Each structure stands twice: as C-alpha cells, then as structure tokens.
Amino acid sequence: MLKNDTFLRALRREPTAYTPVWLMRQAGRYLPEYNAIRTKAGSFMGVATNPALAAEVTLQPLERFPLDAAILFSDILTIPDAMGMGLSFTEGEGPRFEHAARDESAIRALAVPDMGKLAYVFDAIAQIQRALDGRVPLIGFAGSPFTLACYMIEGGASADFATVRRMIYSRPDLLAHLAALNARAVTAYLNEQIAAGVDAVMLFDTWGGLLSASAYRQFSLAPMRDVVAGLSLARDGRRIPAIVFTKGGGSWLDEIASIGADGVGLDWTVDIAAARAAVGARVALQGNLDPLALLTDPETVAREASAIVRAAGPQPGHIFNLGHGIVPGTPPDNVAALVEAVHTTSRESRAAA
C-alpha cells in the first residue's frame, strides 16, 4: 500500500489535496551525492547496470526533497544496447554506438532483445521498491520507438538527426520497419518493468518534435500508440498508467492526448492553461517549467513555479514537472524552493477554489 499516492491519483484525474511534483532527471549530476557514486562506479553505465547503485541513486533525491514520485535511474538506450549495438558514453559528447544501424542490412539484422539482457534494470526496480516500502510511487520508463531510432541510425547524439530525417524521404519503409521493431521491444521492456513492480511508466519522445506533422504521425505517434495499447495490467487488475512526452510536440497536443495514455507531458513552450482547457478533461497534464529557470535563485524559482501552478488551476489532473530534464549545475537549494512552492501554492489554490 502506498503511503503517498497523490501522483497516481492526479494521473487518474482524481481530486488531490495539492499538486504532486517530480522532476525529470531528478537523480543525477546536479547532486553531489550522485557524483560521488558515479566516480566510485567509474562511469554512468557503471551505475545504471549495478542494481544496488541504481537503487541508491534513485532514492537520493527523495532524501533531500519531499517529492511525490521516484523515477528509475537508467537510460533510454538500454534497449538498443541489449540488441548488441555497443553503447558507450563519453564525457561531454553523450552516447555513442559502436555499431550504428544506418543501412538496410544493419537495420534488418536487429531483433527484439532477450529481456534477460536487461535483468539489471528489473533487479534495480525490485531493490528500489523494497527500499521505498510504499513511500511514493515508482515510475519506469523507456525511450519512444522513434527517439530510439534516431540514436540507432545516427550512431549517437546529434543536433538535428539529419541522417534519420533523410531516411523519412528516401527509405520510409526502412524507418517504419525500425520504428515497429522498437515498438515491440519497448512494449516488452515496459511490461517487464511492470512485472518487476513499477507503479507507472513514461515514454520519452525526445526527438519527435523535429518531424513534420505527417512524419510525426507515422513514425512517432503511431508507434507510441502501439506501445500504450500493449501495456500489461498491474497486479490489482488495473491498467498501469502511462505518460507520453514529446519534446516540441505542443502543436499535436490533441492527437497525443488521443492515443490512450493517462498523462501527457508538456515542454515549457506550451501554455499550460490553454492545454488544460483543450484536453484536460481527457488526460492529466504534466509540466512545464523551463529547466533553466532553476539556474537562477530560490525566489525566482518559487515565483515561476507558483505561476505555473496557478495557470494550471486547482482542477484534478495536473502533475508539476519541468519542461525537460534538470540540467547539470542546478543548485539543490533551488529544487527545494520549487517543491515547496508547488506544494504550498497548490494547497492555497484549492482552499480558495
């Protein structure tokens, strides 16, 4: 039994005493205790593939801040790594794959990986849930099929993923094949996370916003709809709630809200009041403070966070988050000010309603 289920109730658009808050990348490089663990492990993947360390890092922000959910410490690229693509991280350069999937033979050689290769993720979930002991829900996650394809085809990070975008026009059949394969892999992966004990799941579609409207619908939105449709039931027979987040996807909000997910993440470019008016009766909305606001000072952070809470209104179905992940160099005191402002302002708003 959860001691604090505010996040899950908000995701189901049920009344809550206050607006719940959790933050993308809430466990990570802005925390000195995380950096100490990463130094000891030797690398990011040294932490992510060690269930005990991944569990410890997942719990670190909850020891500092009264957050309403924990999120599994891992990476979206674990799936292609398990496919044999050879994932590595270089400081200052981001992820790289030893074997990029740039041509037809490489792409068609890929297959949904044996989930046993990702046992370290599921073992971490079990350890985290034992340590949480019902304190707050645990969120599992995966990259969206299209976002995974971006990294797999490009071979790593990119400013514009030009190779992938050219493939939309030159070989749409090949990109569609990879997106469908990734959708099956992501569905299997999230279902294993559900079996291991997560309370909700999230799809990170980091690069869908690069696409034209028609390409987004075909290569990003449709595969995410397939993933959501394939999610397992929880142990109590209820469907595990799902959140989808397309960075840069504000133009397609109505369509994203229609794929069957319980919540939709918003980046900071979206007017949250307008979004709530447009789709708030259908899905919960999550967001949407600009992460760079956290690089200011506690007073500014509190002011900006409170403004978003007031814009979202006191009606059920808002989860506070950033419009993307916390950036390195964020002062922890600013995160504390944000959490306090969200909880306090939302309680006041409900009392006044």
N, C-alpha and C positions, 0 to 999 in steps of 0.2 A: 504494500500500500504506500502510495506517495504521500509524504508529509506536505509537500507543496506542489499542487497540480495546476497552478494558475496558468502556466504556459499552455498546457494541454487544453484547458477549458477555453482560453482565449482562441486557440487554434480551431476549436469546435464552435466558436462564436457564441459561447455561453457567458453570462454575466460574471465579472470578476471584481474583486474589491479594489484592484489597481491594475495598471498596465504592466504586464510582465516584460522583462528585459533580459536578453542575452546578446552576445556580440560575436559576429563572425571573426574568426581568429582570436577569440578571447584568451586562448592559451597560445603563447608564442613569444616572439623576440622582444617585445616591449617589457616583459617581466624578467627581472634579474635572476629569479629562481629557475626560470626556464633556461636561460643562457648557461647557467651552471650545469644543468642536466645535459644540455646539448654538448657542452665542452667535454663532459665526462664520457658521453657516448661516442664522441668523435665526428658526428655528422647528424643531419636531420633524419636521414633514414635509419641511422643507428638508434634514434629514439623511437621512430614510428614502428620499427619492426621488433621492438622489445616490448612485450605486453606490460611488464611491470613499469617500465619507464613511461610508456604511452599513457598508462593509467595515472601515474603520478602527475604527469604534465597536464592531463585533462582536468584534474582536480585542483590544480594550483590556483586558478583564478577564483574558484569558489571559496578558498580560504581567505582571500582578500576582499571580495565583493559579494553582496547578497544578491547574486544573480538567480534567475528563475529557471535556468536550464543549463546543463552541461552539454558540450559537444565533443564527440570522439576526436582525439588527436590522431590525425592520419593525413593522407594526401589523396587528391582526386586521381592521381596517376598510378595508383596501386594496381588497377586492372590491367592496363597495357604492360606494366612491368611483369605481372603474372603471365601475360601472353608471350613473354620471352624477349621483350624489346630492349631490355637492358637500361633501366632508369638510373640516372645519377644526378646529383645536384652539385653545382659549382658556385661557391660564394660570389655573389654579385652578378651571376649570369642566369640563375634559375635552373629549371630541369632540362636535362638532355637525354635523348635516347640513343643508345649505341646502334640500334637497327631501326631507322625510320621506315615508314610504310608509304613510300612515295610512288610506287608503280603498281601495276595490276598484279604482278606475281607476288609481291610482298603483301599486298592487302588481302588477296585471296588465300594466302597461306595462313592467315590469322584465324584463330578459333576462340570460342568462349573458353576461358581458362578453367582448369580444375580448381574449385574453390578451396581445396586443401592447401594450395599455394598461398592462400590469404588467411590461413588459420591464425596467424599472429594478430590480425585485426579482430577476429571473433574472440580470441582469448583475451585481448585487451578489454573488449566490451564486458565480458564476464567479470573481469577483475574490477573494472570501474563500477559496475552495478553493485558488487559486493561492498565496495568502499562507500558508495553513495548511501546505501541502505535506505533507499526511498526518500532521500533528502530533496532531490529535484529530478525531473525527467532527464533522460539522456537522449541526445539527438545523434543519429547516424547519418551518413551522407555518402554521396558519390558525385562524380562529375557527370554532366549531361552527355548523351551519346555524341552530339556534335562537338562539344568542347573537347572531349577526349580525342575525337578525330583530328581536331586542329593540331594538337600536340603530336599525335602519332604520325601525321603526314608531314608536318613541318620538321619533325625531329627534335622539337623543343619549343622554348618560348619565342615569341615574335611580336613585333609591334602591330602588324596588320594581317598576318597569316595569308600572305598573297598566294602561296602555293595551293592552299586549300580553296581559296576563293576562285582561282583559275579553274580548278577541277570542277566547280559547280557548272561551268560553261563548257569545258572540254570533255569531261567524263562524268556527267551527273549520275550515270548508272553505277559507277565505281564508288562515288561518295555515298550514294544511297545504300549500297551494299555494306559499307563500313559502318554507317550510322545504324543500320538494322542489326548488324552483328554486335555493336556496342550496346544497343538497347537490350539485347538478350543477356549480355554479360552484366550490365548494370542491374537489371531486374534480379538475376540470380544472386548477385553480390548483396544487394539491399535485403533480399529475403533471408540470406544467411545472417545478416546483421540483426534482422528482426528476430530470427530464431535464437540468436545469442543474447537478446534482451533489450535492444534499444526501444525507446518509447515513441519515437517519431523519426522520420527520415527527411532529408533535404537533397534536392538536385541542384547543383551549381552549374548554371549555363553561363559561364563567364564570357564566352565569345559569340553567343548568338546575336548580340546587338550589332555585330559587324555586317550582318547579312541584309540583303534586300528583303522586302516584305514576302515575296513569293518564295525565295530561298529559305527564309526563316521558317515559314510554314512547313515546307517539305523536309528540310534537313535537321531542324532543331525541334520545332514544336511537336510534329507528329511522332518522332521517336520518344520524346518525353511523355506524350500521352500513352504510348505503349507501355512504358515503364510503370507509370502510375497505375494503369489497368492491371498490371501483373503482380502488384504487391500482395503479400500474404496477409492473412488475418493475424491479429495478436492472440495471445493465449486465452483471453476472455471472449473471443469471437468477434470482437470489434475490429474494424479495419484500422490498421496503423495509419495515423495521419501523416500526410506528406505536404512538404512545401517545395515550390519551384521558384527559382530565382534566375531571371535573365538580366544580366547587367546590360543596360542600354535598351531594354525591352519595353519601355513605357508606351511606345506607340501601339503595341499589340496587347495592352493590358486586358482588354475584353476577351480576346482569344485565349490568352494564357489562363484567365480565370475560368475558362470553359473546358479544360482538359481533365478535370476530375480531381485535382489536388485540393487540399483543405485550405492551404495558405499560399499566398503569392508574395514573394519578396520584391521590394521596390528599391531602386537606387536613388541617389539624392537629387536627381534631375526631375523626379516626379512630384507633382503637387499632391500631397497625401490627402488633403481634404477633398480634392476633386476625385481622386481614386476611390476614396471611401464612398463618395456619393454615387460613383459609377458602378462599382462592383462589390461594395461592402456587404450587401445582402446575400451574396453568393459565396464569398470566400473571406477568410481572415487576411489581413494585410500586415506585412512585416517590414519595418523600416522606420526612418530612412535618412538618418543624419549623415552628412558628408564626413568621412573619416578624418579629413584634415582639420575639421573643427576641433578635434581632440588634441591638436598640436598648439592650442592657444593657452588658455588659463582656466582654472575651475569656474570662475564666474561666467565667462563667455560660454563654456560648455554647458553649464546649467541653464543659461538663458536660451541657447539654441535647442537644447533637448526639450525644455519645457514648451517652447513654441511648437515643436512637432507634436507633442502630446495634446496640446490644446487644439491644434489644427485637425488632428485625427478624431477628436471628440470622445465623449465618455461611452459611446455605444459599444456593445460587445464586438470583439473581433480585431483588436489591434495588438500586435506584439512589437515592442520597440526593439530596433536594431540599427546598425549602421547601414549606409547605402552600399558598402563593400567592407572588406576586412580591415581590422585595426592595422595601422602602418607602424613599422619599427620606429622607435623614438618617441612613441606616445607616452607621456608621463602617467604612471599608475594613479596619481592623485586626481588626474582629470577623468579617468574612468570611474573612480569612486564618486566624483561630483556628478557625473552623468547618471549613474544608477540611482543615487539619492534624489536627483531632480525628477527623474521619471517616476519613481515610486511616490514621491511627495505630491508632485503636480497632478498626477492622475488620481490620487485619493481625493485631493481637493476638488478636482473637476467632477468626480462622481458625487461628492457630497453636495455640490452646488446645483447639480442637474435636477 
